[in-house]
Amino acid sequence: MTTHEITEKIITKLQTIPLDKQKQILDYIDSIVEESLLTLDKSQSYPKKRVLGLHQGKIWMSDDFNDPFPDDFWNFNT
């Protein structure tokens, strides 16, 4: 089930219950959101600082990386 489908189901069900119950549900959702924000680990906050040299020696670049492509590369009809 997609997020959109879940959202649509929630909205449809909310529209069938009394307004005071909808308010209770909204208050509950607000408390969940607030709790989630309070328990968010600071190390998970963004943007994260980059670590210089973290993957040093793990990647390589071809010696001909900046060389132009051969002419037949651009011929899409062959």
C-alpha positions as CSV (number, residue, x, y, z in Angstrom):
1,M,0.0,0.0,0.0
2,T,1.4,3.4,-0.9
3,T,1.6,6.5,1.3
4,H,-1.0,8.1,-0.9
5,E,-3.4,5.2,-0.5
6,I,-3.0,5.2,3.3
7,T,-3.6,8.9,3.5
8,E,-6.7,8.6,1.4
9,K,-8.0,5.8,3.7
10,I,-7.3,7.8,6.8
11,I,-9.1,10.9,5.4
12,T,-12.1,8.8,4.3
13,K,-12.4,7.2,7.8
14,L,-11.9,10.5,9.6
15,Q,-14.8,12.1,7.7
16,T,-17.2,9.5,9.0
17,I,-16.5,10.1,12.7
18,P,-17.8,13.0,14.9
19,L,-15.8,16.2,15.1
20,D,-14.9,15.8,18.8
21,K,-13.3,12.4,18.0
22,Q,-11.5,14.0,15.0
23,K,-10.0,16.5,17.5
24,Q,-8.9,13.7,19.8
25,I,-7.1,12.0,16.9
26,L,-5.5,15.2,15.9
27,D,-4.2,15.8,19.4
28,Y,-2.9,12.2,19.4
29,I,-1.1,12.7,16.1
30,D,0.4,16.0,17.4
31,S,1.7,14.2,20.5
32,I,3.3,11.5,18.3
33,V,5.0,14.1,16.2
34,E,6.2,16.1,19.2
35,E,7.6,12.9,20.8
36,S,9.4,11.9,17.6
37,L,11.0,15.3,17.4
38,L,12.1,15.2,21.0
39,T,13.6,11.8,20.7
40,L,15.4,12.5,17.5
41,D,19.1,11.8,17.9
42,K,21.1,14.8,17.3
43,S,23.6,12.7,15.3
44,Q,20.8,12.0,12.8
45,S,20.2,15.7,12.1
46,Y,21.2,17.1,8.8
47,P,23.3,18.5,7.2
48,K,26.0,16.2,8.3
49,K,29.6,17.4,8.2
50,R,31.7,15.8,5.5
51,V,34.7,13.7,6.6
52,L,37.8,14.5,4.5
53,G,39.5,11.3,3.3
54,L,36.9,8.9,4.6
55,H,37.0,6.8,1.4
56,Q,40.6,7.4,0.4
57,G,41.9,4.7,-1.8
58,K,38.4,3.1,-2.3
59,I,37.7,4.6,-5.7
60,W,39.7,5.2,-8.8
61,M,39.3,7.3,-12.0
62,S,40.4,6.2,-15.4
63,D,43.4,7.9,-16.9
64,D,41.4,8.9,-19.9
65,F,38.4,10.3,-18.0
66,N,38.7,13.7,-19.5
67,D,39.5,12.5,-23.0
68,P,36.8,13.3,-25.7
69,F,34.5,10.5,-26.8
70,P,35.3,8.9,-30.2
71,D,33.2,10.2,-33.1
72,D,31.3,6.9,-33.5
73,F,30.0,7.3,-29.9
74,W,27.7,10.1,-31.0
75,N,26.3,8.2,-34.0
76,F,23.1,6.7,-32.6
77,N,22.0,5.2,-36.0
78,T,24.5,2.3,-36.0
